[in-house]
């Protein structure tokens, strides 16, 4: 994408390759600053992005600069991506820094900036929509202030000696999905929302190339953060322009995670913004956390569905999915998976106790039993397993179907009280 608006380039010595690349892509003005006056440069313009073209010798100055960026964003503004050119083994200067190799071609850097700017534009759109609705007197859903990493999911594919260490390093920070083969990795990518892919050792060059080719050919994955541990330098370089957030990191699992997580955070933030836009488009009927119906909208629709079923004499069934560990992370994961699995005519919501209600319209108890069992099976096999667990999440499913004498209260009382499938 063409770059628009002002950019700040920070370096203690001239960085003409960076400046020329930005200007060639349409950036204007490009403000050049040294580390000593970097904070003032950001304060003088409204930068679309910042490029740290050379490392900062003083860690305290880098931390102070990070606070300047954070303060600017905190003032109700869209986030400002910070791209950092550095050696492949260098740590990020602060947590949200988006690293890129100092040897990477300028075109690759511009494309990576463009990917980050798409999420910045999405953030700005959400903020404007919220302000517009507030000005009208509406009460729109608010963006969560939690770290997007709290709900991010990373797929780790590998089968070499570093795989256990790699999964531990990733799993300590984000939700983890493991894959010992390319086939299982492909299934996970298609079955759920993934915010990053780590390719560990144990795969030959042809296998890695085949996996990267699949990602490059599918528009859904072209902005996906992908980190390759160790070798395959030639393969990674050949896909670097097609997969803008692809990197090879050869310094071990700990450094890989350190450099990779800011991209995962950004991707998860983008997913959060897209859910929020759907919620705003639906005037708050859709829950921005799950993609299911919001609580009040669900109960309104359930009342209408019961009235419609009684008037037309058709079946209606309701299921409640409860999990052995009533944790928000597990519940959110299940809700987002459920939103992919449900039929268009059905609807659901996540409750405050982290259980999920799902309504199957024009469905009798026998058919609902089959549907609920299938959903429970998929959830068990696909949901993220908490630390120290070695088996899938057990899902208790209760079912009830509407009777001629039922009210909403009696129907819900039955579905809360009787286990029918698991």
FILOTI-9618 format. One record per residue (C-alpha): residue number from 1; residue in three letters; x, y, z. Coordinates in steps of 0.5 Angstrom, whole numbers, always signed. Layout:
<atoms>
> NUM, ALA, X, Y, Z
...
</atoms>
This chain:
<atoms>
> 1, UNK, +0, +0, +0
> 2, UNK, +2, +7, -1
> 3, UNK, +4, +11, +5
> 4, UNK, +1, +17, +7
> 5, UNK, +2, +23, +12
> 6, UNK, +8, +24, +16
> 7, UNK, +14, +19, +19
> 8, UNK, +19, +20, +24
> 9, UNK, +26, +17, +23
> 10, UNK, +30, +16, +29
> 11, UNK, +38, +15, +28
> 12, UNK, +44, +18, +31
> 13, UNK, +47, +18, +24
> 14, UNK, +44, +19, +17
> 15, UNK, +40, +14, +14
> 16, UNK, +38, +15, +7
> 17, UNK, +36, +8, +5
> 18, UNK, +30, +9, +10
> 19, UNK, +28, +16, +8
> 20, UNK, +29, +15, +1
> 21, UNK, +24, +9, +1
> 22, UNK, +19, +12, +5
> 23, UNK, +19, +18, +1
> 24, UNK, +19, +14, -5
> 25, UNK, +13, +10, -2
> 26, UNK, +9, +17, -1
> 27, UNK, +11, +19, +6
> 28, UNK, +11, +26, +7
> 29, UNK, +14, +30, +11
> 30, UNK, +19, +25, +13
> 31, UNK, +22, +28, +20
> 32, UNK, +29, +26, +21
> 33, UNK, +31, +26, +28
> 34, UNK, +37, +24, +33
> 35, UNK, +36, +20, +39
> 36, UNK, +37, +26, +43
> 37, UNK, +31, +30, +40
> 38, UNK, +27, +24, +38
> 39, UNK, +21, +26, +43
> 40, UNK, +21, +33, +41
> 41, UNK, +20, +30, +34
> 42, UNK, +14, +26, +35
> 43, UNK, +11, +32, +39
> 44, UNK, +12, +36, +33
> 45, UNK, +8, +32, +28
> 46, UNK, +2, +27, +28
> 47, UNK, +6, +21, +26
> 48, UNK, +3, +15, +22
> 49, UNK, +9, +11, +24
> 50, UNK, +16, +12, +27
> 51, UNK, +22, +8, +24
> 52, UNK, +28, +7, +29
> 53, UNK, +34, +6, +24
> 54, UNK, +39, +6, +29
> 55, UNK, +40, +3, +36
> 56, UNK, +40, +7, +42
> 57, UNK, +46, +7, +46
> 58, UNK, +43, +9, +52
> 59, UNK, +37, +4, +55
> 60, UNK, +34, +10, +59
> 61, UNK, +33, +14, +53
> 62, UNK, +30, +9, +49
> 63, UNK, +25, +7, +55
> 64, UNK, +24, +15, +56
> 65, UNK, +22, +15, +48
> 66, UNK, +17, +9, +49
> 67, UNK, +14, +13, +54
> 68, UNK, +13, +19, +49
> 69, UNK, +10, +14, +44
> 70, UNK, +5, +11, +50
> 71, UNK, +3, +18, +52
> 72, UNK, +1, +20, +45
> 73, UNK, -3, +14, +44
> 74, UNK, -6, +15, +51
> 75, UNK, -9, +21, +49
> 76, UNK, -15, +18, +45
> 77, UNK, -11, +17, +39
> 78, UNK, -10, +11, +34
> 79, UNK, -4, +7, +36
> 80, UNK, +3, +9, +33
> 81, UNK, +7, +3, +30
> 82, UNK, +14, +3, +31
> 83, UNK, +19, -1, +27
> 84, UNK, +26, -2, +29
> 85, UNK, +32, -4, +25
> 86, UNK, +37, -8, +28
> 87, UNK, +41, -14, +28
> 88, UNK, +38, -21, +28
> 89, UNK, +40, -23, +35
> 90, UNK, +38, -16, +38
> 91, UNK, +33, -16, +43
> 92, UNK, +27, -11, +42
> 93, UNK, +28, -4, +46
> 94, UNK, +21, -4, +49
> 95, UNK, +15, -9, +49
> 96, UNK, +11, -6, +43
> 97, UNK, +17, -5, +38
> 98, UNK, +16, -9, +31
> 99, UNK, +23, -11, +29
> 100, UNK, +26, -12, +22
> 101, UNK, +33, -14, +20
> 102, UNK, +38, -8, +19
> 103, UNK, +40, -12, +13
> 104, UNK, +33, -13, +10
> 105, UNK, +31, -9, +3
> 106, UNK, +28, -3, +4
> 107, UNK, +22, -5, +0
> 108, UNK, +21, -11, +5
> 109, UNK, +21, -5, +11
> 110, UNK, +16, -1, +7
> 111, UNK, +11, -7, +6
> 112, UNK, +12, -9, +14
> 113, UNK, +10, -1, +15
> 114, UNK, +4, -2, +11
> 115, UNK, +1, -8, +14
> 116, UNK, +2, -4, +21
> 117, UNK, -2, +2, +18
> 118, UNK, -8, -2, +16
> 119, UNK, -9, -4, +23
> 120, UNK, -8, +4, +25
> 121, UNK, -13, +6, +20
> 122, UNK, -18, +0, +23
> 123, UNK, -16, +3, +30
> 124, UNK, -18, +10, +28
> 125, UNK, -24, +8, +25
> 126, UNK, -27, +4, +31
> 127, UNK, -25, +11, +35
> 128, UNK, -29, +15, +31
> 129, UNK, -35, +11, +31
> 130, UNK, -35, +10, +38
> 131, UNK, -34, +18, +39
> 132, UNK, -40, +19, +34
> 133, UNK, -45, +14, +37
> 134, UNK, -43, +18, +44
> 135, UNK, -45, +24, +41
> 136, UNK, -51, +22, +39
> 137, UNK, -53, +20, +46
> 138, UNK, -52, +12, +45
> 139, UNK, -48, +8, +49
> 140, UNK, -43, +4, +45
> 141, UNK, -39, -2, +47
> 142, UNK, -32, +0, +49
> 143, UNK, -25, -3, +47
> 144, UNK, -22, -7, +52
> 145, UNK, -16, -4, +56
> 146, UNK, -13, -11, +57
> 147, UNK, -7, -13, +53
> 148, UNK, -9, -17, +47
> 149, UNK, -4, -22, +48
> 150, UNK, -9, -25, +54
> 151, UNK, -13, -27, +48
> 152, UNK, -8, -29, +43
> 153, UNK, -7, -36, +40
> 154, UNK, +0, -38, +37
> 155, UNK, +1, -44, +33
> 156, UNK, +7, -48, +34
> 157, UNK, +9, -53, +29
> 158, UNK, +15, -57, +30
> 159, UNK, +18, -64, +32
> 160, UNK, +26, -63, +33
> 161, UNK, +30, -63, +39
> 162, UNK, +28, -55, +41
> 163, UNK, +20, -57, +40
> 164, UNK, +19, -58, +48
> 165, UNK, +23, -51, +50
> 166, UNK, +19, -47, +44
> 167, UNK, +12, -49, +46
> 168, UNK, +14, -48, +54
> 169, UNK, +17, -41, +52
> 170, UNK, +11, -39, +47
> 171, UNK, +6, -42, +52
> 172, UNK, +8, -38, +58
> 173, UNK, +6, -32, +54
> 174, UNK, +0, -34, +50
> 175, UNK, -5, -39, +48
> 176, UNK, -2, -45, +45
> 177, UNK, -4, -50, +39
> 178, UNK, +2, -55, +38
> 179, UNK, +3, -59, +31
> 180, UNK, +8, -64, +30
> 181, UNK, +6, -64, +22
> 182, UNK, +5, -60, +17
> 183, UNK, -2, -63, +16
> 184, UNK, -4, -62, +23
> 185, UNK, -2, -55, +23
> 186, UNK, -6, -53, +16
> 187, UNK, -12, -56, +20
> 188, UNK, -11, -52, +26
> 189, UNK, -10, -45, +21
> 190, UNK, -17, -47, +18
> 191, UNK, -21, -49, +25
> 192, UNK, -19, -43, +29
> 193, UNK, -17, -36, +29
> 194, UNK, -9, -36, +30
> 195, UNK, -5, -30, +31
> 196, UNK, +2, -32, +30
> 197, UNK, +5, -39, +27
> 198, UNK, +12, -41, +29
> 199, UNK, +16, -46, +25
> 200, UNK, +21, -50, +29
> 201, UNK, +26, -55, +27
> 202, UNK, +25, -62, +25
> 203, UNK, +22, -60, +18
> 204, UNK, +26, -60, +12
> 205, UNK, +27, -55, +7
> 206, UNK, +21, -57, +2
> 207, UNK, +16, -58, +8
> 208, UNK, +18, -51, +10
> 209, UNK, +17, -48, +3
> 210, UNK, +11, -52, +2
> 211, UNK, +8, -49, +8
> 212, UNK, +10, -42, +7
> 213, UNK, +7, -43, +0
> 214, UNK, +0, -45, +3
> 215, UNK, +0, -38, +7
> 216, UNK, +3, -34, +1
> 217, UNK, -3, -36, -3
> 218, UNK, -9, -35, +2
> 219, UNK, -10, -28, +3
> 220, UNK, -13, -29, +10
> 221, UNK, -5, -31, +12
> 222, UNK, -1, -26, +8
> 223, UNK, -1, -21, +14
> 224, UNK, +0, -27, +19
> 225, UNK, +6, -26, +24
> 226, UNK, +11, -32, +22
> 227, UNK, +17, -34, +25
> 228, UNK, +22, -39, +23
> 229, UNK, +27, -42, +28
> 230, UNK, +34, -43, +26
> 231, UNK, +36, -45, +19
> 232, UNK, +32, -45, +12
> 233, UNK, +35, -38, +10
> 234, UNK, +34, -38, +3
> 235, UNK, +27, -41, +3
> 236, UNK, +25, -35, +8
> 237, UNK, +28, -30, +4
> 238, UNK, +24, -32, -2
> 239, UNK, +17, -31, +1
> 240, UNK, +19, -25, +5
> 241, UNK, +16, -20, +0
> 242, UNK, +9, -24, +0
> 243, UNK, +9, -25, +7
> 244, UNK, +10, -19, +10
> 245, UNK, +11, -21, +18
> 246, UNK, +15, -27, +16
> 247, UNK, +22, -27, +20
> 248, UNK, +28, -32, +21
> 249, UNK, +31, -32, +28
> 250, UNK, +37, -36, +29
> 251, UNK, +38, -35, +37
> 252, UNK, +34, -40, +40
> 253, UNK, +27, -40, +43
> 254, UNK, +27, -35, +48
> 255, UNK, +30, -29, +43
> 256, UNK, +25, -32, +38
> 257, UNK, +19, -31, +43
> 258, UNK, +22, -24, +45
> 259, UNK, +22, -21, +38
> 260, UNK, +16, -25, +35
> 261, UNK, +11, -23, +41
> 262, UNK, +10, -16, +39
> 263, UNK, +7, -18, +32
> 264, UNK, +3, -23, +35
> 265, UNK, +0, -17, +40
> 266, UNK, -1, -13, +34
> 267, UNK, -5, -18, +30
> 268, UNK, -9, -20, +36
> 269, UNK, -11, -13, +37
> 270, UNK, -13, -12, +29
> 271, UNK, -18, -18, +31
> 272, UNK, -20, -15, +37
> 273, UNK, -22, -8, +32
> 274, UNK, -25, -13, +27
> 275, UNK, -30, -16, +32
> 276, UNK, -31, -9, +35
> 277, UNK, -33, -6, +28
> 278, UNK, -38, -12, +27
> 279, UNK, -41, -10, +34
> 280, UNK, -42, -3, +32
> 281, UNK, -45, -4, +25
> 282, UNK, -50, -9, +29
> 283, UNK, -51, -3, +34
> 284, UNK, -48, -7, +40
> 285, UNK, -52, -13, +38
> 286, UNK, -46, -17, +37
> 287, UNK, -41, -18, +43
> 288, UNK, -35, -16, +41
> 289, UNK, -31, -21, +45
> 290, UNK, -34, -27, +42
> 291, UNK, -38, -25, +36
> 292, UNK, -44, -29, +39
> 293, UNK, -50, -25, +41
> 294, UNK, -49, -20, +47
> 295, UNK, -53, -22, +53
> 296, UNK, -59, -17, +53
> 297, UNK, -60, -19, +45
> 298, UNK, -60, -26, +46
> 299, UNK, -65, -26, +51
> 300, UNK, -69, -22, +47
> 301, UNK, -68, -26, +41
> 302, UNK, -70, -32, +45
> 303, UNK, -77, -29, +48
> 304, UNK, -78, -28, +40
> 305, UNK, -76, -35, +38
> 306, UNK, -80, -38, +43
> 307, UNK, -87, -34, +41
> 308, UNK, -85, -36, +34
> 309, UNK, -84, -43, +35
> 310, UNK, -91, -44, +39
> 311, UNK, -95, -40, +34
> 312, UNK, -92, -44, +28
> 313, UNK, -92, -51, +32
> 314, UNK, -85, -52, +31
> 315, UNK, -79, -55, +35
> 316, UNK, -74, -51, +39
> 317, UNK, -68, -53, +43
> 318, UNK, -63, -50, +47
> 319, UNK, -56, -53, +50
> 320, UNK, -52, -50, +55
> 321, UNK, -44, -52, +55
> 322, UNK, -40, -51, +61
> 323, UNK, -33, -53, +62
> 324, UNK, -29, -56, +67
> 325, UNK, -25, -50, +69
> 326, UNK, -29, -44, +69
> 327, UNK, -24, -39, +66
> 328, UNK, -25, -33, +62
> 329, UNK, -20, -35, +57
> 330, UNK, -23, -42, +56
> 331, UNK, -30, -39, +55
> 332, UNK, -28, -34, +50
> 333, UNK, -24, -39, +46
> 334, UNK, -30, -44, +46
> 335, UNK, -35, -38, +44
> 336, UNK, -31, -36, +38
> 337, UNK, -30, -43, +36
> 338, UNK, -38, -44, +37
> 339, UNK, -39, -38, +33
> 340, UNK, -36, -42, +27
> 341, UNK, -39, -48, +28
> 342, UNK, -47, -46, +29
> 343, UNK, -52, -46, +23
> 344, UNK, -54, -39, +21
> 345, UNK, -61, -40, +24
> 346, UNK, -58, -41, +31
> 347, UNK, -56, -36, +36
> 348, UNK, -52, -36, +42
> 349, UNK, -49, -32, +48
> 350, UNK, -43, -33, +53
> 351, UNK, -46, -32, +60
> 352, UNK, -43, -29, +66
> 353, UNK, -41, -35, +69
> 354, UNK, -37, -37, +63
> 355, UNK, -42, -42, +60
> 356, UNK, -45, -41, +53
> 357, UNK, -52, -42, +51
> 358, UNK, -54, -44, +44
> 359, UNK, -61, -44, +41
> 360, UNK, -63, -49, +35
> 361, UNK, -69, -46, +32
> 362, UNK, -74, -51, +28
> 363, UNK, -70, -57, +32
> 364, UNK, -73, -63, +36
> 365, UNK, -69, -66, +42
> 366, UNK, -66, -72, +38
> 367, UNK, -63, -67, +32
> 368, UNK, -61, -62, +38
> 369, UNK, -57, -68, +41
> 370, UNK, -53, -70, +35
> 371, UNK, -51, -62, +34
> 372, UNK, -49, -61, +41
> 373, UNK, -45, -68, +41
> 374, UNK, -41, -66, +35
> 375, UNK, -40, -59, +37
> 376, UNK, -38, -61, +44
> 377, UNK, -33, -66, +41
> 378, UNK, -30, -61, +36
> 379, UNK, -29, -56, +42
> 380, UNK, -26, -62, +46
> 381, UNK, -21, -63, +41
> 382, UNK, -19, -56, +39
> 383, UNK, -20, -51, +45
> 384, UNK, -13, -49, +48
> 385, UNK, -11, -53, +54
> 386, UNK, -9, -50, +60
> 387, UNK, -2, -51, +63
> 388, UNK, -1, -58, +66
> 389, UNK, -7, -61, +62
> 390, UNK, -5, -66, +58
> 391, UNK, -12, -68, +55
> 392, UNK, -18, -64, +52
> 393, UNK, -22, -59, +56
> 394, UNK, -28, -63, +58
> 395, UNK, -35, -60, +56
> 396, UNK, -41, -62, +60
> 397, UNK, -48, -60, +55
> 398, UNK, -55, -60, +58
> 399, UNK, -61, -60, +53
> 400, UNK, -68, -58, +53
> 401, UNK, -73, -57, +48
> 402, UNK, -79, -53, +48
> 403, UNK, -86, -56, +51
> 404, UNK, -93, -53, +50
> 405, UNK, -93, -51, +57
> 406, UNK, -86, -48, +58
> 407, UNK, -85, -41, +59
> 408, UNK, -78, -38, +58
> 409, UNK, -76, -39, +66
> 410, UNK, -78, -47, +66
> 411, UNK, -75, -48, +59
> 412, UNK, -68, -45, +62
> 413, UNK, -69, -49, +69
> 414, UNK, -69, -55, +65
> 415, UNK, -63, -54, +61
> 416, UNK, -59, -51, +67
> 417, UNK, -61, -58, +71
> 418, UNK, -60, -64, +67
> 419, UNK, -54, -67, +63
> 420, UNK, -55, -70, +57
> 421, UNK, -49, -70, +53
> 422, UNK, -41, -70, +55
</atoms>
